[in-house]
Amino acid sequence: MGMPPEFHDIAKRVNNWGRWGAGDEIGTLNLITDEVVRAAAAGVRSGRRIPLALPLKEDGVQAGLIPGRINPLHTMVQINQELFGPGTVACSDDAVTMGLQAGTHWDALTHVSHSGKIYNGRPAGTVTAHGRAEFSGIDKAGHIVSRGVLLDVARAKGLDRLPGGHAVTPEDLAEAEEFGGITVRAGDVALVRTGQIQVYLAGDKHGYGFPSPGLSVRTPEWFHARDVAAVANDTLTFEIFPPEIDNLWLPVHALDLVEMGMHQGQNWNLEKLSTACAEENRYGFLLSAMPEPFVGGVGTPVAPVAVL
């Protein structure tokens, strides 16, 4: 069953294929210019740094919904081993096996496809088992440093956490923008807080994933109109789950990643940032969210930091 007509109507309106040339592989990250970064850096006032990543651990956010997306398996491969003989310096080393989207992460533009295509009209078949993502792998994203904007949808509504069935709409985003006294502008990275991650932090990983508030299928047009460079939020699924349109699964993924070429992030812990932004009454900051450069990767762990 193909995508319904309403999906294709939105896709036409947000499509960025060819906007930065036929060879482009990074989509809306092109909007993060040197001028955007200089302005973001100039906005730092207190120097207060807020980490936004969840700890990487075996009892992480993954509960088996997606086969193979395992929480980190951390193994010691040597412990106090005197590699160069008795009495020499001893070394300890470790290794990790994990899904690249298991914790706080960025989705690469190749994370999903629809109708046989990935971003910029390339064939979905360019993602293979051995070659991985031939185009638009997460390594192509390079550096993601820009102005971050917290759209605290929950706090703007006077809530600690949005209910599980809440689809975050463009109207909600505009309300959060007004609440924060900030205007989202070209090249910004928008962080959308629902408060849902509190469920995981309280120990209920299954409740964290389902039911979950998340972005509505209507939000890509809002981000497209403002030339947002990337979007991340504090949920497992990014978009509302179960979906707002029956049997239309992950349409926001398809619109953001495939049609718009906009990277999106999930499992970002925005709780301390929400408190800090409220205390300082400012919702814009310098954001450093560097992808790990896995060549051909369709996602990557990230340890973002907001600097106020």
Disulfide bonds with the S-S distance in Angstrom:
none
